[in-house]
Amino acid sequence: MYIAKAFAQQAQFFAAIAQAASALPIVSVTPSLGTDWNGEPAVFFQVVLADGTPRSQLLDLTKQISQAIVQQVQPLEEWGVLPYFDFRTQSEQARIK
């Protein structure tokens, strides 16, 4: 049975994500490992953006953030997991909690 490297070396995987995220204009990123709808190994990124982010910039900003994380961490190529991103603002996150 194949086990993705991200599952086998979680501490190193999460450290690589934290390092990549530290240079980005975000409040936080919370990765969680699991499987996608097709049963494939996946990482789900919950990214929290600052409330003051202009709506007109959201598409470009979310694209920039997801591309930066994928390029630096290489979740599929290096770690064997498909990346999925979910973006929320601080106030949206606070309402959920």
C-alpha positions as CSV (number, residue, x, y, z in Angstrom):
1,M,0.0,0.0,0.0
2,Y,1.3,3.4,-1.0
3,I,1.6,6.0,1.8
4,A,2.3,9.6,0.6
5,K,5.4,11.2,2.0
6,A,3.4,14.0,3.5
7,F,1.6,11.5,5.8
8,A,4.8,9.6,6.7
9,Q,6.8,12.8,7.4
10,Q,4.1,15.2,8.7
11,A,6.4,17.3,10.9
12,Q,8.7,18.1,7.9
13,F,5.7,18.7,5.6
14,F,4.0,21.1,8.0
15,A,7.3,22.9,8.6
16,A,7.8,23.4,4.9
17,I,4.3,24.9,4.7
18,A,4.9,27.2,7.6
19,Q,8.2,28.4,6.1
20,A,6.4,29.1,2.7
21,A,3.5,30.8,4.5
22,S,5.7,33.1,6.6
23,A,6.6,35.2,3.6
24,L,3.0,35.6,2.4
25,P,0.5,38.4,3.1
26,I,-1.9,36.2,5.2
27,V,-3.0,35.9,8.8
28,S,-2.6,32.2,9.0
29,V,-2.6,28.9,7.1
30,T,-3.8,25.6,8.6
31,P,-3.0,22.5,6.6
32,S,-4.8,19.2,7.2
33,L,-4.1,15.9,5.5
34,G,-6.8,13.6,4.3
35,T,-8.3,12.2,1.1
36,D,-10.2,14.0,-1.6
37,W,-13.6,13.0,-3.0
38,N,-11.8,10.5,-5.2
39,G,-9.9,8.8,-2.3
40,E,-6.6,10.4,-3.4
41,P,-4.2,11.7,-0.7
42,A,-4.7,15.4,-0.3
43,V,-3.7,18.4,1.7
44,F,-6.4,21.0,2.5
45,F,-5.2,24.5,3.2
46,Q,-7.4,26.8,5.3
47,V,-6.0,30.3,4.6
48,V,-7.2,33.3,6.6
49,L,-6.8,36.7,5.0
50,A,-6.9,40.1,6.8
51,D,-10.3,41.7,6.9
52,G,-9.0,44.9,5.1
53,T,-8.2,43.0,1.9
54,P,-10.1,44.9,-0.9
55,R,-12.6,42.7,-2.7
56,S,-11.3,43.8,-6.1
57,Q,-7.9,42.2,-5.2
58,L,-9.2,38.9,-3.8
59,L,-8.9,36.8,-7.0
60,D,-5.3,38.0,-7.7
61,L,-4.3,37.6,-4.0
62,T,-5.7,34.1,-3.6
63,K,-4.1,33.0,-6.9
64,Q,-0.7,34.5,-5.8
65,I,-0.9,32.8,-2.4
66,S,-1.9,29.3,-3.7
67,Q,0.7,29.5,-6.4
68,A,3.5,30.5,-4.0
69,I,2.7,27.7,-1.6
70,V,2.5,25.1,-4.5
71,Q,5.7,26.3,-6.0
72,Q,7.7,26.4,-2.8
73,V,6.3,23.3,-1.1
74,Q,5.5,21.2,-4.2
75,P,2.8,19.1,-2.4
76,L,2.1,16.8,-5.3
77,E,5.6,16.4,-6.7
78,E,7.6,16.2,-3.5
79,W,5.0,15.0,-0.9
80,G,2.5,13.0,-2.9
81,V,-0.6,14.9,-2.0
82,L,-3.0,17.0,-4.1
83,P,-3.4,20.6,-2.8
84,Y,-6.8,22.2,-2.2
85,F,-7.3,25.7,-0.9
86,D,-10.1,27.4,1.0
87,F,-9.8,31.2,1.7
88,R,-11.6,33.1,4.4
89,T,-11.3,36.5,6.0
90,Q,-10.6,37.0,9.7
91,S,-14.2,38.0,10.4
92,E,-15.6,35.0,8.4
93,Q,-13.3,32.7,10.4
94,A,-14.4,34.2,13.7
95,R,-18.1,33.7,12.8
96,I,-17.5,30.0,12.1
97,K,-15.7,29.5,15.5
